[in-house]
Amino acid sequence: MKVENDANAAALAEACWGAGRGYRHIFYAGLGTGIGTGIVFDARIYNGRTGAAAEGGHMSVDYRGPICGCGKPGCIEVLAAGPAIARRAQTKLKEQGAKPAPGRTSSSIMLELAKGNIDLVTSEIVGQAYLSGDPLAKATLGETVELLSLWLSNIVDLLEPDAIIIGGGVAAMLSPFSATSPNALANSVLIRDVRKSLC
């Protein structure tokens, strides 16, 4: 018997019974409060030499970026996981100031949902505000999609998997961008044969 972390287990489950069924080489990313990843080759989890492989959330995409909990600058986790989305939205709200938008009682739906306290804005609030048409929420999530697309393009260049599968609460929140942005995740890597979409 072997104990696996949640991302590796999710990757194997997707490969055997889920969206990755029928593909040999799978990369899985779970986007939530952190970013956990798993690699499955021929229905077997790739653990690396010591069992610590596939920590894709700690790949740096900005060497000048904020320091991640792992100690490196600009990891995708510190830039695009749920807490990072919340921080980006809070920064945008502070930069915009408190001037209400025309016809609104506050500057953003996000601020209304957080009862006027910018520090209480969460990624869930950003997602709710986006669905209600809030432009700051849309900008926040759009930047997140750009970061994730850059990161996933690096994954494609490195591994050339048959499929990349994205799960988790943040992934569900970002799914509307699949249909609206020409560079959205679904247009390049989401649950499809990425070999047909390499640039």
C-alpha positions in Angstrom: 0.0 0.0 0.0 1.2 3.5 -0.8 -0.2 6.9 0.3 -0.3 9.6 -2.4 -1.0 13.3 -2.2 -4.4 14.6 -3.4 -3.2 15.9 -6.7 -1.4 12.7 -7.7 -4.5 10.7 -6.7 -6.8 13.0 -8.7 -4.5 12.7 -11.7 -4.7 8.9 -11.5 -8.4 8.9 -11.1 -8.9 11.2 -14.1 -6.6 9.0 -16.1 -8.4 5.8 -15.2 -12.0 6.8 -15.0 -12.4 10.5 -15.8 -11.6 13.1 -18.5 -8.2 11.5 -19.2 -9.5 8.1 -19.9 -8.0 6.8 -23.2 -4.9 9.1 -23.0 -1.5 7.7 -22.2 0.2 10.8 -20.9 -1.7 13.1 -18.5 -0.9 16.3 -16.7 -3.4 17.2 -14.0 -3.7 20.6 -12.2 -5.9 21.2 -9.3 -6.5 24.9 -8.8 -7.8 26.0 -5.4 -6.2 27.6 -2.3 -3.0 26.2 -3.8 -2.0 24.6 -7.1 -1.4 20.9 -6.9 -0.3 18.8 -9.9 0.1 15.2 -10.9 1.7 13.4 -13.9 0.4 10.0 -15.1 2.2 8.0 -17.7 0.5 4.8 -18.9 -1.9 4.7 -15.9 1.0 5.1 -13.5 1.8 8.1 -11.3 5.2 9.6 -12.1 6.8 10.2 -8.7 10.4 10.9 -9.8 13.5 9.6 -8.1 12.5 10.4 -4.5 8.7 10.6 -4.7 8.7 14.4 -4.8 8.1 14.9 -8.5 5.2 16.8 -10.2 5.2 19.9 -7.9 4.2 22.0 -10.9 2.6 24.7 -8.7 6.1 25.6 -7.6 7.4 26.4 -11.1 8.3 30.0 -11.3 6.8 32.1 -14.1 8.2 35.5 -12.8 11.6 35.6 -11.2 10.8 39.1 -9.9 7.5 38.0 -8.5 6.4 37.6 -4.9 8.1 35.0 -2.7 6.1 31.7 -2.6 5.7 29.7 0.6 8.3 27.3 -0.9 10.9 30.1 -0.9 11.1 30.7 -4.6 10.0 34.0 -6.3 7.0 34.0 -8.7 5.7 30.5 -8.5 2.4 30.0 -10.3 0.8 29.1 -7.0 1.6 32.4 -5.4 0.4 34.2 -8.6 -2.7 32.3 -9.7 -4.2 30.3 -6.8 -7.3 31.4 -4.9 -5.5 33.7 -2.4 -3.5 35.3 -5.2 -6.8 36.1 -7.1 -8.1 37.7 -3.9 -5.0 39.8 -3.4 -5.0 41.0 -7.0 -8.6 42.0 -6.7 -8.0 43.8 -3.4 -5.1 45.7 -5.0 -7.3 46.8 -8.0 -9.9 48.0 -5.6 -7.4 50.1 -3.6 -6.0 51.5 -6.8 -9.4 52.5 -8.1 -10.5 54.1 -4.9 -14.0 54.2 -3.4 -15.7 56.3 -6.0 -19.0 54.5 -6.9 -19.6 53.5 -10.5 -22.6 55.2 -12.2 -25.8 53.8 -10.8 -24.0 51.9 -8.0 -23.6 52.3 -4.3 -20.0 51.3 -4.4 -17.1 51.2 -6.8 -17.4 47.5 -7.5 -19.8 44.6 -6.9 -16.9 42.9 -5.2 -16.8 45.6 -2.6 -20.6 45.3 -2.1 -20.3 41.5 -1.6 -17.5 42.1 1.0 -19.7 44.6 2.9 -17.4 47.5 2.1 -14.3 45.9 3.5 -11.6 45.4 0.7 -9.6 43.1 3.0 -12.6 40.7 3.0 -12.6 40.2 -0.8 -12.0 36.5 -1.6 -11.6 34.6 -4.8 -15.1 33.4 -4.4 -16.4 37.0 -4.3 -14.3 37.8 -7.4 -16.0 34.9 -9.2 -19.5 36.0 -8.1 -18.8 39.6 -9.1 -17.5 38.5 -12.5 -20.8 36.6 -13.2 -22.6 39.8 -12.3 -20.7 41.8 -14.8 -18.1 43.5 -12.6 -15.3 44.9 -14.8 -12.6 44.8 -12.1 -13.5 41.1 -11.4 -13.3 40.4 -15.1 -9.8 42.1 -15.3 -8.6 40.1 -12.3 -9.7 36.8 -13.7 -8.4 37.7 -17.1 -4.9 38.3 -15.7 -5.1 35.0 -13.9 -6.0 33.1 -17.1 -3.0 34.8 -18.8 -0.6 33.6 -16.1 -2.1 30.1 -16.2 -1.9 29.9 -20.0 1.8 30.9 -19.8 2.5 28.3 -17.2 0.6 25.6 -19.0 2.4 26.4 -22.3 5.6 25.6 -20.4 4.2 22.3 -19.2 3.3 21.5 -22.9 6.9 22.3 -24.0 8.4 20.2 -21.2 6.1 17.2 -21.2 4.1 17.2 -24.4 1.2 15.4 -22.6 -1.7 13.9 -24.5 -4.1 15.9 -22.3 -4.0 18.5 -19.6 -6.9 18.3 -17.2 -7.7 21.1 -14.8 -9.9 20.8 -11.8 -10.7 22.5 -8.5 -12.8 25.4 -7.4 -10.7 28.1 -9.1 -10.8 26.2 -12.4 -14.6 26.2 -12.2 -14.6 29.9 -11.6 -12.3 30.5 -14.7 -14.3 28.3 -17.0 -16.4 31.2 -18.5 -13.2 32.5 -20.1 -13.0 29.4 -22.2 -15.7 30.6 -24.5 -14.9 34.3 -24.5 -11.1 34.7 -24.8 -9.2 33.6 -28.0 -6.2 32.7 -25.8 -8.3 31.0 -23.1 -7.2 27.7 -21.5 -9.7 25.6 -23.4 -8.4 26.8 -26.8 -5.0 25.5 -26.1 -4.8 22.8 -23.4 -8.0 21.9 -21.6 -8.9 18.2 -21.9 -7.8 17.9 -25.5 -5.0 16.5 -27.6 -2.4 19.3 -27.0 -0.3 18.0 -29.9 -2.8 19.6 -32.3 -2.5 23.0 -30.6 1.3 23.6 -30.0 2.5 26.9 -31.4 
